[in-house]
Amino acid sequence: MDKRLIHRSLLIACLLATPPTTLADCEPTPGMPLGTHYKKGAEYTIDIGTDLIIKGRVLAMPNCTPIAHARIEHWQADVQGYYVDKLRAYLLSGKDGGFSFKTEWPGTRTPHIHFMVTAEGYKNLVTQWIGSKQVSQTTLDLVLQLQPKETGK
């Protein structure tokens, strides 16, 4: 089996997992490369489309506690498969670490949405949600778990 396919399958399982119920379930979200389509200067916008609802929580390692005010930057291709500025934005997590926004289904060969999550005291997380062209969902539930920055080094 292709290593990229295995990695993507594991990433999808991690991002779509329900929030951990025990400390043993609390694992950091796997990182991914930033990619070639990242562009600085995303604007604060909640909804950038209407067809797909993305909701989730940003949690802190090692105890899976909510992170308030984490910056969740996201970018993706439009339904035709082109990266466009209207689909680049960021929002902030609430007091419970929760966030929600509307977008459109990405029209790339393998549907995916990029995320960069930053929060004071935590390592930056760059990751992706990766879907399937055969499965067009209307809601995604994500759990993004950040690792603390190492201090004193």
N, CA and C atoms as an extended XYZ file, in Angstrom:
459
Properties=species:S:1:pos:R:3:atomname:S:1:resname:S:1:resid:I:1 pbc="F F F"
N         0.847       -1.184        0.000 N   MET     1
C         0.000        0.000        0.000 CA  MET     1
C         0.889        1.242        0.000 C   MET     1
N         0.501        2.259       -0.729 N   ASP     2
C         1.235        3.510       -0.852 CA  ASP     2
C         1.341        4.191        0.518 C   ASP     2
N         2.581        4.605        0.903 N   LYS     3
C         2.792        5.248        2.202 CA  LYS     3
C         1.982        6.531        2.331 C   LYS     3
N         1.838        7.293        1.225 N   ARG     4
C         1.050        8.522        1.282 CA  ARG     4
C        -0.403        8.218        1.597 C   ARG     4
N        -0.947        7.140        1.023 N   LEU     5
C        -2.329        6.765        1.284 CA  LEU     5
C        -2.512        6.384        2.750 C   LEU     5
N        -1.567        5.641        3.304 N   ILE     6
C        -1.633        5.259        4.717 CA  ILE     6
C        -1.582        6.507        5.587 C   ILE     6
N        -0.652        7.424        5.270 N   HIS     7
C        -0.515        8.653        6.053 CA  HIS     7
C        -1.806        9.469        5.990 C   HIS     7
N        -2.382        9.602        4.806 N   ARG     8
C        -3.623       10.361        4.656 CA  ARG     8
C        -4.763        9.713        5.432 C   ARG     8
N        -4.840        8.390        5.377 N   SER     9
C        -5.902        7.693        6.108 CA  SER     9
C        -5.774        7.926        7.609 C   SER     9
N        -4.549        7.884        8.114 N   LEU    10
C        -4.333        8.138        9.541 CA  LEU    10
C        -4.674        9.575        9.895 C   LEU    10
N        -4.301       10.508        9.026 N   LEU    11
C        -4.600       11.904        9.281 CA  LEU    11
C        -6.099       12.152        9.315 C   LEU    11
N        -6.811       11.578        8.378 N   ILE    12
C        -8.269       11.734        8.349 CA  ILE    12
C        -8.872       11.194        9.635 C   ILE    12
N        -8.402       10.032       10.067 N   ALA    13
C        -8.924        9.442       11.300 CA  ALA    13
C        -8.659       10.359       12.487 C   ALA    13
N        -7.473       10.979       12.530 N   CYS    14
C        -7.148       11.876       13.642 CA  CYS    14
C        -7.989       13.142       13.610 C   CYS    14
N        -8.148       13.736       12.444 N   LEU    15
C        -8.885       14.997       12.358 CA  LEU    15
C       -10.378       14.813       12.560 C   LEU    15
N       -10.907       13.669       12.175 N   LEU    16
C       -12.344       13.460       12.290 CA  LEU    16
C       -12.724       12.706       13.554 C   LEU    16
N       -11.751       12.474       14.406 N   ALA    17
C       -12.023       11.742       15.636 CA  ALA    17
C       -12.906       12.565       16.560 C   ALA    17
N       -13.665       11.877       17.363 N   THR    18
C       -14.424       12.582       18.388 CA  THR    18
C       -13.449       13.022       19.472 C   THR    18
N       -13.785       14.042       20.250 N   PRO    19
C       -12.872       14.504       21.281 CA  PRO    19
C       -12.500       13.363       22.222 C   PRO    19
N       -11.247       13.343       22.679 N   PRO    20
C       -10.787       12.270       23.550 CA  PRO    20
C       -11.588       12.227       24.848 C   PRO    20
N       -11.775       11.037       25.344 N   THR    21
C       -12.522       10.889       26.591 CA  THR    21
C       -11.610       10.568       27.766 C   THR    21
N       -10.389       10.126       27.488 N   THR    22
C        -9.424        9.861       28.547 CA  THR    22
C        -8.091       10.462       28.160 C   THR    22
N        -7.215       10.637       29.152 N   LEU    23
C        -5.887       11.171       28.865 CA  LEU    23
C        -5.128       10.275       27.900 C   LEU    23
N        -5.365        8.984       27.958 N   ALA    24
C        -4.679        8.062       27.056 CA  ALA    24
C        -5.075        8.304       25.601 C   ALA    24
N        -6.277        8.859       25.375 N   ASP    25
C        -6.746        9.133       24.014 CA  ASP    25
C        -6.205       10.447       23.460 C   ASP    25
N        -5.576       11.256       24.289 N   CYS    26
C        -5.152       12.593       23.895 CA  CYS    26
C        -3.795       12.537       23.207 C   CYS    26
N        -3.804       12.642       21.890 N   GLU    27
C        -2.587       12.610       21.083 CA  GLU    27
C        -2.547       13.861       20.214 C   GLU    27
N        -1.342       14.389       19.935 N   PRO    28
C        -1.279       15.581       19.082 CA  PRO    28
C        -1.759       15.282       17.663 C   PRO    28
N        -2.351       16.274       17.022 N   THR    29
C        -2.769       16.147       15.634 CA  THR    29
C        -1.518       16.072       14.764 C   THR    29
N        -1.468       15.127       13.834 N   PRO    30
C        -0.294       15.024       12.960 CA  PRO    30
C        -0.128       16.269       12.100 C   PRO    30
N         1.110       16.695       11.944 N   GLY    31
C         1.417       17.831       11.094 CA  GLY    31
C         1.583       17.410        9.646 C   GLY    31
N         1.444       18.387        8.767 N   MET    32
C         1.635       18.188        7.329 CA  MET    32
C         2.458       19.373        6.818 C   MET    32
N         3.064       19.242        5.637 N   PRO    33
C         3.799       20.375        5.070 CA  PRO    33
C         2.863       21.556        4.791 C   PRO    33
N         3.425       22.763        4.810 N   LEU    34
C         2.652       23.969        4.547 CA  LEU    34
C         2.069       23.960        3.137 C   LEU    34
N         2.787       23.409        2.193 N   GLY    35
C         2.287       23.343        0.822 CA  GLY    35
C         2.622       24.595        0.028 C   GLY    35
N         2.394       24.542       -1.257 N   THR    36
C         2.774       25.641       -2.146 CA  THR    36
C         1.695       26.702       -2.289 C   THR    36
N         0.500       26.464       -1.781 N   HIS    37
C        -0.600       27.404       -1.990 CA  HIS    37
C        -0.869       28.314       -0.795 C   HIS    37
N        -0.029       28.231        0.245 N   TYR    38
C        -0.202       29.127        1.388 CA  TYR    38
C         0.123       30.555        0.960 C   TYR    38
N        -0.660       31.489        1.442 N   LYS    39
C        -0.465       32.900        1.126 CA  LYS    39
C        -0.734       33.701        2.399 C   LYS    39
N         0.229       34.501        2.824 N   LYS    40
C         0.057       35.335        4.013 CA  LYS    40
C        -1.043       36.361        3.793 C   LYS    40
N        -1.583       36.844        4.893 N   GLY    41
C        -2.533       37.944        4.823 CA  GLY    41
C        -3.995       37.537        4.794 C   GLY    41
N        -4.313       36.349        5.296 N   ALA    42
C        -5.721       35.934        5.353 CA  ALA    42
C        -6.502       36.908        6.227 C   ALA    42
N        -7.732       37.173        5.840 N   GLU    43
C        -8.587       38.086        6.594 CA  GLU    43
C        -9.443       37.323        7.591 C   GLU    43
N        -9.817       38.032        8.670 N   TYR    44
C       -10.727       37.449        9.657 CA  TYR    44
C       -12.117       37.398        9.035 C   TYR    44
N       -12.576       36.199        8.763 N   THR    45
C       -13.899       35.984        8.177 CA  THR    45
C       -14.421       34.662        8.704 C   THR    45
N       -15.670       34.624        9.078 N   ILE    46
C       -16.237       33.371        9.578 CA  ILE    46
C       -16.704       32.506        8.418 C   ILE    46
N       -17.673       32.928        7.677 N   ASP    47
C       -18.227       32.094        6.608 CA  ASP    47
C       -17.716       32.557        5.249 C   ASP    47
N       -17.162       31.599        4.480 N   ILE    48
C       -16.633       31.921        3.156 CA  ILE    48
C       -17.355       31.130        2.064 C   ILE    48
N       -18.383       30.403        2.432 N   GLY    49
C       -19.181       29.622        1.496 CA  GLY    49
C       -20.466       29.210        2.169 C   GLY    49
N       -21.195       28.270        1.546 N   THR    50
C       -22.485       27.873        2.120 CA  THR    50
C       -22.712       26.368        2.153 C   THR    50
N       -21.977       25.583        1.391 N   ASP    51
C       -22.306       24.163        1.216 CA  ASP    51
C       -21.749       23.219        2.278 C   ASP    51
N       -20.681       23.623        2.960 N   LEU    52
C       -19.978       22.727        3.878 CA  LEU    52
C       -19.781       23.434        5.211 C   LEU    52
N       -20.210       22.800        6.303 N   ILE    53
C       -20.029       23.344        7.644 CA  ILE    53
C       -18.865       22.609        8.288 C   ILE    53
N       -17.892       23.373        8.745 N   ILE    54
C       -16.749       22.793        9.460 CA  ILE    54
C       -16.824       23.296       10.885 C   ILE    54
N       -16.825       22.355       11.811 N   LYS    55
C       -16.842       22.733       13.223 CA  LYS    55
C       -15.845       21.849       13.951 C   LYS    55
N       -15.398       22.321       15.085 N   GLY    56
C       -14.430       21.535       15.828 CA  GLY    56
C       -13.991       22.225       17.087 C   GLY    56
N       -12.910       21.672       17.652 N   ARG    57
C       -12.345       22.210       18.892 CA  ARG    57
C       -10.836       22.195       18.792 C   ARG    57
N       -10.212       23.175       19.428 N   VAL    58
C        -8.763       23.216       19.569 CA  VAL    58
C        -8.464       22.853       21.012 C   VAL    58
N        -7.670       21.803       21.185 N   LEU    59
C        -7.377       21.279       22.518 CA  LEU    59
C        -5.878       21.288       22.788 C   LEU    59
N        -5.512       21.373       24.071 N   ALA    60
C        -4.119       21.426       24.505 CA  ALA    60
C        -3.645       20.068       24.994 C   ALA    60
N        -2.456       19.710       24.596 N   MET    61
C        -1.804       18.529       25.133 CA  MET    61
C        -1.202       18.906       26.482 C   MET    61
N        -1.041       18.029       27.446 N   PRO    62
C        -1.336       16.605       27.374 CA  PRO    62
C        -2.708       16.235       27.913 C   PRO    62
N        -3.465       17.210       28.436 N   ASN    63
C        -4.719       16.881       29.111 CA  ASN    63
C        -5.978       17.132       28.287 C   ASN    63
N        -5.819       17.512       27.030 N   CYS    64
C        -6.952       17.796       26.149 CA  CYS    64
C        -7.881       18.864       26.716 C   CYS    64
N        -7.282       19.925       27.234 N   THR    65
C        -8.072       21.046       27.722 CA  THR    65
C        -8.300       22.035       26.581 C   THR    65
N        -9.427       22.728       26.566 N   PRO    66
C        -9.722       23.667       25.488 CA  PRO    66
C        -8.732       24.827       25.445 C   PRO    66
N        -8.435       25.298       24.238 N   ILE    67
C        -7.600       26.478       24.046 CA  ILE    67
C        -8.494       27.587       23.485 C   ILE    67
N        -8.688       28.619       24.280 N   ALA    68
C        -9.472       29.766       23.832 CA  ALA    68
C        -8.599       30.688       22.988 C   ALA    68
N        -9.213       31.358       22.036 N   HIS    69
C        -8.571       32.380       21.208 CA  HIS    69
C        -7.440       31.841       20.329 C   HIS    69
N        -7.452       30.550       20.020 N   ALA    70
C        -6.485       30.016       19.048 CA  ALA    70
C        -6.866       30.561       17.670 C   ALA    70
N        -5.872       30.891       16.894 N   ARG    71
C        -6.097       31.385       15.521 CA  ARG    71
C        -6.112       30.184       14.585 C   ARG    71
N        -7.219       29.999       13.883 N   ILE    72
C        -7.389       28.879       12.953 CA  ILE    72
C        -7.433       29.474       11.547 C   ILE    72
N        -6.312       29.399       10.870 N   GLU    73
C        -6.237       29.899        9.494 CA  GLU    73
C        -6.491       28.722        8.558 C   GLU    73
N        -7.256       28.964        7.501 N   HIS    74
C        -7.562       27.876        6.570 CA  HIS    74
C        -7.587       28.401        5.150 C   HIS    74
N        -7.217       27.516        4.213 N   TRP    75
C        -7.236       27.865        2.800 CA  TRP    75
C        -7.492       26.598        2.001 C   TRP    75
N        -8.090       26.789        0.833 N   GLN    76
C        -8.506       25.643        0.039 CA  GLN    76
C        -8.769       26.064       -1.399 C   GLN    76
N        -8.963       25.076       -2.247 N   ALA    77
C        -9.341       25.317       -3.636 CA  ALA    77
C       -10.859       25.475       -3.722 C   ALA    77
N       -11.309       26.167       -4.772 N   ASP    78
C       -12.750       26.315       -5.001 CA  ASP    78
C       -13.301       25.061       -5.691 C   ASP    78
N       -14.568       25.085       -6.044 N   VAL    79
C       -15.195       23.899       -6.645 CA  VAL    79
C       -14.584       23.534       -7.992 C   VAL    79
N       -13.924       24.493       -8.651 N   GLN    80
C       -13.250       24.195       -9.920 CA  GLN    80
C       -11.808       23.715       -9.709 C   GLN    80
N       -11.334       23.732       -8.461 N   GLY    81
C        -9.987       23.247       -8.167 CA  GLY    81
C        -8.911       24.317       -8.127 C   GLY    81
N        -9.306       25.598       -8.116 N   TYR    82
C        -8.340       26.698       -8.085 CA  TYR    82
C        -8.295       27.339       -6.704 C   TYR    82
N        -7.068       27.619       -6.221 N   TYR    83
C        -6.922       28.339       -4.960 CA  TYR    83
C        -7.223       29.811       -5.223 C   TYR    83
N        -8.197       30.346       -4.491 N   VAL    84
C        -8.620       31.731       -4.683 CA  VAL    84
C        -8.656       32.433       -3.321 C   VAL    84
N        -8.436       33.752       -3.351 N   ASP    85
C        -8.361       34.511       -2.106 CA  ASP    85
C        -9.639       34.457       -1.278 C   ASP    85
N       -10.798       34.351       -1.920 N   LYS    86
C       -12.052       34.333       -1.146 CA  LYS    86
C       -12.162       33.089       -0.257 C   LYS    86
N       -11.332       32.075       -0.513 N   LEU    87
C       -11.349       30.859        0.308 CA  LEU    87
C       -10.119       30.766        1.212 C   LEU    87
N        -9.581       31.927        1.580 N   ARG    88
C        -8.497       32.034        2.562 CA  ARG    88
C        -9.029       32.911        3.689 C   ARG    88
N        -8.989       32.411        4.902 N   ALA    89
C        -9.524       33.195        6.011 CA  ALA    89
C        -8.976       32.657        7.330 C   ALA    89
N        -9.286       33.371        8.396 N   TYR    90
C        -8.995       32.839        9.725 CA  TYR    90
C       -10.129       33.226       10.661 C   TYR    90
N       -10.227       32.478       11.746 N   LEU    91
C       -11.164       32.767       12.816 CA  LEU    91
C       -10.517       32.360       14.122 C   LEU    91
N       -11.136       32.681       15.232 N   LEU    92
C       -10.588       32.378       16.551 CA  LEU    92
C       -11.492       31.402       17.277 C   LEU    92
N       -10.866       30.528       18.048 N   SER    93
C       -11.656       29.584       18.840 CA  SER    93
C       -12.285       30.311       20.021 C   SER    93
N       -13.425       29.791       20.475 N   GLY    94
C       -14.129       30.358       21.626 CA  GLY    94
C       -13.513       29.910       22.942 C   GLY    94
N       -14.144       30.291       24.037 N   LYS    95
C       -13.650       29.934       25.374 CA  LYS    95
C       -13.539       28.427       25.563 C   LYS    95
N       -14.424       27.671       24.905 N   ASP    96
C       -14.415       26.211       25.016 CA  ASP    96
C       -13.526       25.559       23.961 C   ASP    96
N       -12.748       26.373       23.236 N   GLY    97
C       -11.894       25.858       22.171 CA  GLY    97
C       -12.641       25.605       20.875 C   GLY    97
N       -13.951       25.843       20.887 N   GLY    98
C       -14.780       25.526       19.724 CA  GLY    98
C       -14.700       26.557       18.618 C   GLY    98
N       -14.956       26.100       17.399 N   PHE    99
C       -15.035       26.986       16.243 CA  PHE    99
C       -15.976       26.368       15.227 C   PHE    99
N       -16.474       27.210       14.328 N   SER   100
C       -17.372       26.745       13.277 CA  SER   100
C       -17.355       27.769       12.150 C   SER   100
N       -17.335       27.271       10.906 N   PHE   101
C       -17.456       28.164        9.762 CA  PHE   101
C       -18.041       27.393        8.586 C   PHE   101
N       -18.548       28.156        7.614 N   LYS   102
C       -19.099       27.562        6.400 CA  LYS   102
C       -18.150       27.849        5.238 C   LYS   102
N       -18.037       26.874        4.347 N   THR   103
C       -17.202       27.007        3.165 CA  THR   103
C       -17.846       26.219        2.032 C   THR   103
N       -17.092       25.925        0.995 N   GLU   104
C       -17.600       25.098       -0.101 CA  GLU   104
C       -16.742       23.852       -0.217 C   GLU   104
N       -17.290       22.847       -0.862 N   TRP   105
C       -16.566       21.591       -1.038 CA  TRP   105
C       -15.380       21.843       -1.975 C   TRP   105
N       -14.148       21.458       -1.567 N   PRO   106
C       -12.996       21.684       -2.429 CA  PRO   106
C       -13.057       20.810       -3.685 C   PRO   106
N       -12.797       21.412       -4.828 N   GLY   107
C       -12.932       20.703       -6.098 CA  GLY   107
C       -11.662       20.076       -6.622 C   GLY   107
N       -10.722       19.780       -5.752 N   THR   108
C        -9.482       19.145       -6.183 CA  THR   108
C        -9.679       17.639       -6.341 C   THR   108
N        -8.734       17.011       -7.048 N   ARG   109
C        -8.818       15.564       -7.301 CA  ARG   109
C        -9.014       14.803       -5.991 C   ARG   109
N        -8.211       15.140       -4.989 N   THR   110
C        -8.421       14.635       -3.636 CA  THR   110
C        -8.840       15.838       -2.800 C   THR   110
N       -10.119       15.933       -2.416 N   PRO   111
C       -10.576       17.109       -1.663 CA  PRO   111
C        -9.790       17.274       -0.366 C   PRO   111
N        -9.337       18.492       -0.113 N   HIS   112
C        -8.598       18.757        1.126 CA  HIS   112
C        -8.700       20.237        1.479 C   HIS   112
N        -8.536       20.503        2.765 N   ILE   113
C        -8.530       21.860        3.284 CA  ILE   113
C        -7.331       21.976        4.217 C   ILE   113
N        -6.552       23.037        4.021 N   HIS   114
C        -5.353       23.281        4.818 CA  HIS   114
C        -5.715       24.080        6.072 C   HIS   114
N        -5.003       23.795        7.153 N   PHE   115
C        -5.187       24.524        8.412 CA  PHE   115
C        -3.832       24.863        9.019 C   PHE   115
N        -3.735       26.080        9.566 N   MET   116
C        -2.606       26.463       10.394 CA  MET   116
C        -3.197       27.000       11.685 C   MET   116
N        -2.863       26.351       12.793 N   VAL   117
C        -3.429       26.729       14.084 CA  VAL   117
C        -2.302       27.248       14.964 C   VAL   117
N        -2.503       28.452       15.501 N   THR   118
C        -1.506       29.055       16.375 CA  THR   118
C        -2.177       29.510       17.665 C   THR   118
N        -1.452       29.348       18.756 N   ALA   119
C        -1.939       29.792       20.069 CA  ALA   119
C        -0.730       30.050       20.959 C   ALA   119
N        -0.822       31.089       21.754 N   GLU   120
C         0.289       31.439       22.639 CA  GLU   120
C         0.622       30.277       23.570 C   GLU   120
N         1.916       29.939       23.629 N   GLY   121
C         2.385       28.872       24.506 CA  GLY   121
C         2.366       27.494       23.869 C   GLY   121
N         1.943       27.414       22.602 N   TYR   122
C         1.846       26.119       21.919 CA  TYR   122
C         2.589       26.145       20.588 C   TYR   122
N         3.065       24.985       20.178 N   LYS   123
C         3.711       24.862       18.876 CA  LYS   123
C         2.681       25.081       17.786 C   LYS   123
N         3.087       25.753       16.723 N   ASN   124
C         2.191       25.950       15.585 CA  ASN   124
C         1.879       24.602       14.949 C   ASN   124
N         0.651       24.449       14.517 N   LEU   125
C         0.223       23.216       13.851 CA  LEU   125
C        -0.192       23.548       12.422 C   LEU   125
N         0.439       22.890       11.468 N   VAL   126
C         0.022       22.951       10.071 CA  VAL   126
C        -0.445       21.558        9.719 C   VAL   126
N        -1.675       21.435        9.252 N   THR   127
C        -2.240       20.122        8.947 CA  THR   127
C        -3.274       20.272        7.840 C   THR   127
N        -3.887       19.174        7.462 N   GLN   128
C        -4.921       19.184        6.436 CA  GLN   128
C        -6.033       18.215        6.802 C   GLN   128
N        -7.239       18.569        6.397 N   TRP   129
C        -8.317       17.583        6.346 CA  TRP   129
C        -8.288       17.063        4.914 C   TRP   129
N        -8.305       15.749        4.763 N   ILE   130
C        -8.287       15.129        3.441 CA  ILE   130
C        -9.501       14.234        3.311 C   ILE   130
N       -10.295       14.476        2.284 N   GLY   131
C       -11.521       13.721        2.071 CA  GLY   131
C       -11.426       12.804        0.870 C   GLY   131
N       -12.565       12.416        0.392 N   SER   132
C       -12.671       11.523       -0.742 CA  SER   132
C       -13.588       12.146       -1.782 C   SER   132
N       -13.216       12.051       -3.039 N   LYS   133
C       -14.043       12.609       -4.116 CA  LYS   133
C       -15.398       11.902       -4.167 C   LYS   133
N       -15.443       10.640       -3.752 N   GLN   134
C       -16.685        9.871       -3.802 CA  GLN   134
C       -17.633       10.228       -2.667 C   GLN   134
N       -17.120       10.836       -1.606 N   VAL   135
C       -17.955       11.163       -0.448 CA  VAL   135
C       -17.995       12.671       -0.300 C   VAL   135
N       -19.132       13.271       -0.562 N   SER   136
C       -19.300       14.713       -0.420 CA  SER   136
C       -20.141       14.958        0.824 C   SER   136
N       -19.477       15.356        1.895 N   GLN   137
C       -20.157       15.581        3.168 CA  GLN   137
C       -20.700       17.000        3.241 C   GLN   137
N       -21.600       17.234        4.172 N   THR   138
C       -22.104       18.585        4.396 CA  THR   138
C       -21.608       19.161        5.719 C   THR   138
N       -21.073       18.309        6.594 N   THR   139
C       -20.540       18.751        7.880 CA  THR   139
C       -19.285       17.946        8.199 C   THR   139
N       -18.258       18.643        8.686 N   LEU   140
C       -17.036       18.000        9.164 CA  LEU   140
C       -16.844       18.378       10.621 C   LEU   140
N       -16.488       17.417       11.449 N   ASP   141
C       -16.168       17.655       12.850 CA  ASP   141
C       -14.683       17.390       13.044 C   ASP   141
N       -13.931       18.418       13.438 N   LEU   142
C       -12.484       18.307       13.587 CA  LEU   142
C       -12.059       18.458       15.033 C   LEU   142
N       -11.000       17.781       15.391 N   VAL   143
C       -10.349       17.964       16.681 CA  VAL   143
C        -8.890       18.272       16.377 C   VAL   143
N        -8.448       19.464       16.747 N   LEU   144
C        -7.079       19.909       16.490 CA  LEU   144
C        -6.373       20.020       17.826 C   LEU   144
N        -5.390       19.172       18.067 N   GLN   145
C        -4.735       19.074       19.370 CA  GLN   145
C        -3.307       19.571       19.260 C   GLN   145
N        -2.994       20.615       20.043 N   LEU   146
C        -1.694       21.286       19.986 CA  LEU   146
C        -0.776       20.839       21.100 C   LEU   146
N         0.516       20.822       20.792 N   GLN   147
C         1.539       20.492       21.781 CA  GLN   147
C         2.089       21.770       22.396 C   GLN   147
N         2.369       21.759       23.695 N   PRO   148
C         2.956       22.958       24.314 CA  PRO   148
C         4.359       23.213       23.780 C   PRO   148
N         4.748       24.496       23.766 N   LYS   149
C         6.126       24.845       23.409 CA  LYS   149
C         7.035       24.388       24.520 C   LYS   149
N         8.219       23.971       24.161 N   GLU   150
C         9.199       23.593       25.175 CA  GLU   150
C         9.752       24.867       25.779 C   GLU   150
N         9.847       24.893       27.095 N   THR   151
C        10.354       26.077       27.785 CA  THR   151
C        11.706       25.791       28.408 C   THR   151
N        12.495       26.836       28.558 N   GLY   152
C        13.780       26.709       29.223 CA  GLY   152
C        14.869       26.065       28.402 C   GLY   152
N        14.695       26.023       27.068 N   LYS   153
C        15.740       25.417       26.228 CA  LYS   153
C        16.237       26.405       25.242 C   LYS   153
